[in-house]
Structure formats: structure tokens, C-alpha cells
Amino acid sequence: MSTTVSRDPSGAPGLFTRRATGLVRQGRTRDALFYNVMWSSVALTFAFFWILYPFAYQGSNAILAFLIAAALGLPGAFLYAMLAQVMPRTGGDYVFNSRALHPVAGFAANVSYCFWLAVVYGVYTTYIAAYGIGAFSRVMAGYTGSSGWLSFGDWFATEWGLFITGSAAVALSALMFILGGTRLFFRVQVGAFVLYILGAFLLPIIVGIFTGSGDFTSSFDDYAANLGTTDAMSTLQASASDAGYASAGFSFEATLKSVSVFWFIFGFIFSSNYFAGEIRLRRRTHLYSMPGAVLVAVLFLLALTPAYLNFADYDLNGMLGFADPAAYGFAAGAPAYPELAAIASGNALFGGLIVLGFTVGLLIWLPQTMLLISRSMFAWSFDRIMPERLSYVDPRTRSPVVAIGVVTLLAIASTAIYAFTDWFSTLSVLLGLSLTLLVTAAAGAALPYRQKAMVAASPYARTVAGLPLLTVVGGLAVLGFGAAIAILLWDPGSGASLSDNPGKLGLAALVYAAAIVVYFVSRAVRRRQGIDFELAYKELPPE
Amino acid sequence: MRFLRVRRGNEAGGSDAVRLYYASDIHGTETLWRKFLAAARVYEAGVLVMGGDVTGKVVVPVVEDGGAYVAELFGQPERAGTDEELDALEHRIRANGMYPHRMNAAEVERVAALSEDAREAWFAEVMLVTFERWLALAAERLADSPVRCFVMPGNDDPHAVDGAIERAARVEGCDGRVVEFGGYTMVSLGYSNRTPFASPRELDEDELYRRICAIADAAGDMDRCIFNLHVPPLDSTLDTCAALDEHLEVIMAGSEPKLIGAGSSAVREAIERYQPLASLHGHIHESAGATRIGRTLCINPGSDYHTGRIAGCLLQLRPGGVRHQFVTG
């Protein structure tokens, strides 16, 4: 490293830097962008939409729905990017909210976020079983006619199949950290990403471009014939009609409600803020990687949606929800978009890769989220709110093994809930997660008033129409997140609506209340030990 | 003050408890230096220890331009037309760990054309002006206080700071020697092992170990000894950072940074050998935490110097034990 001179192309005089560590220890924009796109589960959400479409969103326009969701999430993406620059410390919203509002607000909001992330594990693990491994087995049966593959695949859609497969996937994720540490995880993740992009996006898009509905019907019938049912498409249509399916025209109301589904992506596409303290990122890196991820996800969906509709239009997706799957040869359940794309490909290799890519995208989310939650637990423990043991990091593997153990138990419990009960729907976790976003947006808006010196020294010290820039962006984020929460509370398909599931809002509030109680109990216990952990948040006067 | 209650007058006078405040890696951020000095009063600490990397890395030329001044901050040109605006601009530069330096365009060109070594020397001169002002501020703030304030340079600090510390009225040097307070000893060394950055104070592991041992051998009872070694022990979880490629860019593995231990094997070996009561470290900003190596409590409070908040740790030293609490002020 040498002393360097930097010149600004705009004509400003530049900087002189000297020999010192860390000057260029910067993350690249594309890597943070990649993290955000991968963790936000674009493929899974796309599957959600078409699975839920017949039941809750008939008449919705998918493209309009995800564009609205993206618009609601965009101010939040900008806000998180700015907050990560102003407070670059591991812990994401816990750090932002505890410093901008109050420690108890930061802790409660973050506990709530982690709680709902733990709950959402069950969605991923059961989808891995049913729409991943189960679907892969059925694809193999569909292309080979093997009854062994078929019965093997059908087992994964059973309650015990969901639970055992999901729990095994969670346990494997935990074992990967415990035995191989983060290094093994990172290596696995690289391969997973390649397979994910290829299988879940590129191949379906290519298949969609070259496969019309007529070709698809032919492939579908051939495939189902190998599963033991002839003339499957006609049977499917008849079964759907018998069940009362009728084609629906465009409905703006349905479109607006279906924003709930795409909020799964656009409410949570800025998670690189959680490792902002581990890797110093340039100002533009944050701005490009968080709002930029919104753009990339939109582009993926803009390519994938018409390609998919080319062979599986709205009517077919509607009928899949109404028809009896057993009638057209899919006894374990209706196929989701990866299997439909696999069928459309007309090729066992491409079909297998499509389903594998989708599955791997779900599988890699499990360890990614273990790391994310464990980062939060580390922050609580570091500040002494929670026991030190929770932040224990194994020196050999660099893994937070205790926190990972806790997350593993919660994830297995969540898998059991999703496998054996209908307490939670696919989307009902979104309400709890989004409440934390709302708290963070409020914290961002308040930050210039709560931490004047911090903001004044940051790149975001400017004002817009007399208001601090962060307050303006935070205010817009409040509106975006607030609108998304309003849709979740209005849309019965969200599983958290006030009309059909009023208990979910109560549960979300209960999680907050429990976390607040934990905070004050912990504070009292620590004080008896002679420790005042609120010192951790106390501002020292510089003068 | 509820935290780690200490009887009044117990500060450094050989009583049964000493409260020590440790921070490191403020990298030229003036706000943090002021907060470091304020920590003695706010946290009721009798001993302050600054564990290295005190000086900054960047000089920002503030250049005369037609009756105004212009500077680059966060990649954006900033213009100050009045004295108040100029003060505010310089304050923002200082608050972000950089040194504002008023120059004209010709001086900027002259410095830019200097050889690398000559520019390092120029940088040290600029930096020293600010550092000596900081030391004067410490003398003012701690004038009537019994607080002991130790400042050690770290691997990033030019050698010019050593003399300034030795000359300071209310700040004590401790690098490369044993100091005593309240019945405890402290072994300090600001050098690090080799880094990819070729910073001013780096040593090979063998030499680092030799120097630590030479100081520790003179420290006496390890039950009442603190190590103050800038670089953390290797693979201790206090030294985890992103791996860098040959262009000093972070290596990503999949979607996350590839993490490695960048600490010192010499420091680890020394801690394992001597087993002091506690061992204080900085250097790796992103690896804050506490761990034990044998019976030794090892601490790295990390550094958030960009944020204007100082990451530190309070230690309560008592006969037979030590307690810690991380604080971000």
C-alpha cells in the first residue's frame, strides 16, 4: 500500500492518503447486490404467487402487482442504504433503532424480526420437501415412467415427509457451520448461486421463450402419461370446471391485494445492512446494492413472468388451483412453477436442473438466515442484554455455534408447525417482519433530530425543502412500509388480515411485548450483577 | 453511576479496585478523541488507555478558489464561501477521521508530485499539528484530575507521534514498556504482525514475540498484569476480518465476505505463555468481542470511528478477577 493521491473528476482537489491499513478494504457493489438478490427469494415468491393465485388473487396482474410492491419497498431500500452508511455496524435494524430511538425499541423490534424469521423457516423447509425434492422425484418419474421415483416423490408431500425432510435440511445447515464453519458455507454458497440462477431463472426464461401453450399441452400430456394418466390437460380442465373454476378478467382490487405476495421480496431486499459492520462498503455500494437489488429483482420478474405466461397462462394457473390433482395424475399435489417449467422443457436434464435450481435457492436460504439471526443475537449478547454464551464463536470454525443451535431448534419447531398445523399461512409472517421495517423507517426519520452530530458528520447531512434528507427518505419509507402493512391487514390471502386472521396482529404485538419484558428483566438482573448495559448506548459528550 | 460501583478514591492508588476504560483505533477522528477524554468523567474511570491507531489516514486539501474554499468530501465537491461555512466544512472533515489542510492549488500540485516517501513525511507533519493540539486538549481536560491517561501508537501511526506523546503534559506513553497503576502492571506494544498494507509499525511474528516477552518478563505477577497489545491473538474470534485479494479488495465467497483470522500468532503464544489477567486489543475494527485464552480475558472493543461514536470497554480490575462491559459512547 502506498501513499496515494486521489483526484475527483469533477474538479475538486481530491485527497491525500497514506500508508495505513484498511483504506481499500471495500466490498464490491456486485457482491452486496448479489447477496440481497439471493436472500430475497425471488424464485420462491414467484412460486407463491401462482400457487396462491387461484385461491386469493384471481384477476390479478402479476406484473402490475410486483411493480407496486417494488415501488413501496424502494424508499425503504434507500433508507437502509443510508442508515448502513451512517451506522456501519453489524446488527442492522437493532443498531439503527437502539441508537436512533431507544435501546428497548431496538431490541424489541429486532427480537420480533428474528422471531418471525424463525417462523418463516417452516415455509422454506416444507417447500423444499414438497416443491423441491418431491417435485424433482416426480420430474424424474415424469420423464422415465419410473413408479419408484413417483412413490418416492409422493412421500415428500406427506406431513411426516415435510417434517422429516425440512428438519433434515435445517440440521444439515447447522452441521455445515458446526463442522465446516463459515468457510464451508461460503464455498457451498457459490455453487448454489450458480445452480439457482441457472435453474430458477435462466432455463425457465429460455424455455418460456420457445414454448407456447400448445407445445406445453403436448409435453404435459406426455409427462402425465408417464405418471399413469392419459389426456391429462383435458382432465385437468374438466376437473377445474367441475370444481367451479371460471376465468376471471383483470381486477385492480385483486392486483392490489396480491402485492402482499411480492412484499416477500421487496420488503426484505436490503439485508446486506446486517453485515455492514463486517465489511466497509462505499457509499455508492450501499446505494447501488440495496435500491439496485430492487431494480434487479424487477428485471428478473419482468423477464420471467411473460416467459412463464407464454406456456402457463393465468387460466391454467387458475385451473391448477381448482382441479383435483389426483384426477390428472399429480396425486401428491398440483405442480408449482418449477415443475411446470420442467415439463415445458420437454427434457429430463433441463427439467431436473430447473427444479434443482429452485430447491437449492431455498436450501441456501437456511444457512444464510442462520447467520443473519445469529448476527442479531451476537449484538444482543455483546451489549449484555442476553447471556454472553449466546455470542460464543467457535474459534476453529468462526461460527456462532450457540446462536446457530438456538436457531436450529426454532427452525425445527417452525417446520413442525407448518407440516402438521395450519396455524400460519405462507405469507402470515410478513406482518410481523414488516412492523420492524416500520420502526426502522420511523427511526430513520427521527435520526437527524436524535443524533444530530452523527448525521451532521455523515454524507447525508443535506436538507430537502428545509427537512433533513434522512427525515424525508424515512418519511417516504414510513409511507411505503405503512402501505404494505395496510395491504397485509386488508388482504385475506396474506393470512394476517384483520377480517380473517385478527389474531396475527395480536401475536405480533405480543412478541413485541414479550421482548420489552425481557429487556427490562435483563436490565434488572444485570444491575444486580453490577452492570448497567444501558451505558452501551449512552452518548459521551465530546465537549 | 451504577455500573461496576467503585469506592471513591480507589482510582490508581493501590486500593482493591481499578476501573479502566480502553478504546482503540480512532484514526484521527477528533470527536472520538474528545469523547475518549470525557470517558474518565462519565464512566468514572481512573485509568484511560488508548490502544493505538490514533492518527488519521487521509488529508483533505481545502483549496483556495476565488475567495472561497473547495474540498472533496465523500467523493463530492464541497464549497465554503464564508468563514462559518469553512469552519463547518473543516469540522465535518475532522469528525470523519480526516485532516483538513488549507492549501492553494500550486501546493496541491507540489505535494501530488512528491515522491512517496516525501509525501509520507509531509503527511506526518500535517498530522502532527493536529495530534499535538489533541495532546494539549488532554492537558486542559485532565489538568486537575488524578486520572492516568496512557496513549500508545498502533501499526498505522507514524513514528513522529512517539516524541509528541513523550513530551505531553498529561498523557503518558506506554509503548514497549511496563507501566504501573493501582497495584497493576500493563505490558504494551503497538506493533502488529505483517499486513497487506505495509503500515509503519509491522514486525515478523518471531520479532513480535521476542519483544512482547522482553517486556512481559519485567512485569512481575501476571495475576495483576494487563497486556495492551494492539494486534489481537490469531484465530481468537477477535481477529476475524474479510480476506483481501492482491488488489486489496474484499474477497467474496458467494454473497458474503470470506472471513479469515488476521491476528498474530506471536500475541497468542505470549498470552498462552504468560496468562495475564486480561489482554486488550484493537486493530481489527469489525471483530469486536470478548473471549478467553486459558484464564486470560481477551477484549477487542472494535472501532466504529466513521460513525462519530467511540467503541470502548470498561474493565473493573479487582483482586482475583476482572469484569468487562462494552460501551459505545
Interface residues (C-beta under 8 A of the other chain):
Chain A: M1 S2 T3 V5 S6 D8 S10 G11 A12 P13 G14 L15 F16 T17 R18 R19 A20 T21 G22 L23 V24 R25 Q26 G27 R28 D31 F34 Y35 M38 W39 V86 M87 P88 R89 T90 R99 T182 R183 F185 F186 R187 V188 Q189 V190 A192 F193 F275 G277 E278 I279 R280 R283 R284 Q368 L371 F382 D383 R384 E388 S391 V393 P395 R396 R398 A453 M454 A456 A457 P459 A461 R527 G530 I531 D532 F533 L535 A536 Y537 K538 E539 L540 P541 P542 E543
Chain B: M1 R2 F3 L4 R5 H27 T31 R34 K35 A38 A39 V42 Y43 D53 K57 V58 V59 V60 P61 V62 V63 V70 A71 E72 L73 F74 G75 Q76 P77 E78 R92 A95 N96 M98 M103 A105 V108 V111 A112 E116 R119 E120 F123 N155 D156 P158 T195 P196 F197 A198 S199 P200 D235 S236 T237 T240 C241 A242 L244 H247 L248 E249 V250 M252 A253 G254 S255 E256 P257 K258 L259 G261 H283 H285 E286 A288 G289 A290 T291 G302 D304 H306 T307 G308 R309 I310 L314 Q316 R323 Q325 F326 V327 T328 G329
